[in-house]
Amino acid sequence: MTGVELDPVEIQVLQDLTILVFAPFVSGAIAHLGARLQGRRGPRVLQPYYDIAKLFRKETLVPEEASWVFLAGPVVAFACYLTVPLLIPVLTQYPLPLGYMGDILGGGFILSLAGFAVALAALESGDPYAQLGSSRAMTFGALIQPSILFVTFTVALVTATDLPYFEAAAVRSSLGQAIAPAHLLAAVAFFLVVLSDTGRIPVETHASTLEFGMIDEARTFEHSGPALALLKWGAAMKQLILYVILINVFAAPWGEAGSRQVGAVLLAIPAFIGKALGVGVIFAVIDNSFSKLRLFKITEFMAVAFLLAVLAVLVLFLGAR
């Protein structure tokens, strides 16, 4: 089996399936660990799979005044989450055919499109809490996008391209590049971006039902049945996708397959899941070690991420000069 090579298209499909299948597992493991840190028994690690399967068996209810956008939003968002793994290094060190079609910025645009689709569906519901969560998500998203832009600029300056595969290759090439100030600043900035986008404290009370702390959870209030299943599954996929970019591009781009052999590609799957769980442990500890920021203080948190990203660009520019 180790001598058999996979076609690049097959590897890309396998990358998509890895995100699709293991995203609920990673979310369940983080939720279970978070409950343990709070002294509770918590849900089972596989509970997200049961919840998604149960929702797919339930009826979909639509508010009376909602249009087709209400049901199209979750489908569009889920399709976006299936697209991004085709562009980023999930299992391989080398670019796959579709990996050249989108860079970090393009992946960010696709994730933003998914967020816009979910927010638009929430607005269509007419529910005030859903609309409030949608408004907050768009506001904070607009604040965090400049940080992503400057992180992309840092990658482009380091590698002369903003393709994530080449940034990961630059980090693997030498220890000096891995601990370079610009790279570390960009990695920390993106870490804060992931902390915000995955709905973790200090930005949001994760999976909360308190209206003052809800952002992502509020947007799904009026959805039910398969539409809600797609939203929950998509949220888990988005979290794992952001973990992929954080660990396989910036923090720990090791353990991916260096060839197309079946054994190497299959071994990359448990290696990736192990790294994702490691990041999840860090986020769970943060989630249970800090209090949520007051709403008007969240902009200061976003400003820190933006400042670090800008500093990364300045360090590279001044170093080149």
Secondary structure, 3 states (H helix, E strand, C coil): CCCCECCHHHHHHHHHHHHHHHHHHHHHHHHHHHHHHCCCCCCCCCHHHHHHHHHHCCCCCCCCCCCCHHHHHHHHHHHHHHHHHHCCCCCECCCCHHHHCCCHHHHHHHHHHHHHHHHHHHHHHCCHHHHHHHHHHHHHHHHHHHHHHHHHHHHHHHHCCCCHHHHHHHHHHCHHHHCCHHHHHHHHHHHHHHHHHCCCCCCCCCCCCCCCCCCCHHHHCCCCHHHHHHHHHHHHHHHHHHHHHHHHHHHCCCCCECCCEHHHHHHHHHHHHHHHHHHHHHHHHHHCCCCCCCHHHHHHHHHHHHHHHHHHHHHHHHHHC
